[in-house]
Amino acid sequence: MSAETAAGETGAAGGSGCWCCGRVTAEDALIRLGNHPEVGVCVSCVRFLSRRARDYQASAVRSRLRGAAESVRSQVMSRGWHERPVVGPALKWINRHVPW
């Protein structure tokens, strides 16, 4: 079966396939991408992709924060501030309790 034949069969049935899960749904139930109108995604996959995008953005922000914290930590260590009597215990407490 060629691609044209498969496209003709799904078009005749009044539905198209979701590009994410492959489920055949009605044309008006698919969300089309602006720059790629040939791509149709069903509503449940749109929600899934939205969660994935949010998780990706959150992990990118976390990695940037982690990189900034490592940079500050290395500067503190190279200057020996962690060994000072007043500032040192506070810096060590912060180092133990940061989430990253």
N, C-alpha and C positions, 0 to 999 in steps of 0.2 A: 504494500500500500504506500503510495507516495504522499508527500506532505500536502499536495494540492487536494488529493482525494480525502485525506483526513480532515483538512480544513473545510472542505465542502460538506462532509457528513455532519460535523458539529454545527456548521452554519445552518444546515437544513433543519436540524433539531431545535434551533432557536437559542442555543447556548454556546458558550465558549468555555475553554478550560482555564483554570487559574494557573498562572505561571509558577506559583509557589508549591501548591499541594496537588495540582493536576485535576481537581474536582471540576466537573462540568456543571456550570451554573448559568442562569439567565444572564443575558448581556447587560441588562440594567443593574444587576447585582455586583458587577465587577467594577473596580476602580482602575481607571486607565492612568498611566504615567504621562505627564505633560510632554516631555521630549521624546518619549517612546510610546506612541498610542497603540502599538501592537502588543504591548505588555498589559495584561489584565490580571488583577489580584483580587481575590474574594475578601469579604469584610473580616472574617476570622483571621486570615493571613495578614491583613493590614494591621490588626491589633498585635499579632505576634511580631511583625516586623517593627512596629513602633516600640514595643518593649525591648527588642534587641538593640535598636538604635539608642534608646535611653541608657541601656546597660553599657553600650560601647562608649557613649559620651561620658558617663559617670566613671568608667574605668580610665578613660583618657585624663579626666580631671584628677582622679586619684593618683595616677602615675606622675602627673606634673607636680602635684603637691608633695608626693614622696620624693621626687627629685629635688625640689626646693628645700625640703627638710634635710635631705642628705647633704646638700650643699652647705646649709647653715651649720649642721652638725660637724662637718669637716673643718669649717672655719673656726668653730669653737674649740675643737680638739687641737688644731694647729697653733692656736694662740694660747692654749693652756688655761682657758677660762674655767673649765670644769674642775680645776684643781684649786681655785681661789676659795678662801674660807667662807665668804658670804654668798657669792654668786654660784659657786660650785654645787652645793646641795640642791639649790633650786633647779639648775640646769640638769642635774642627774634625775631629779624627780620628773621633770618635763620629758626627758628622754625615755623614762620607764612608762609613762602614761600616754604618750601620743599613739593614736590608733594605727599609724602606718609604720 
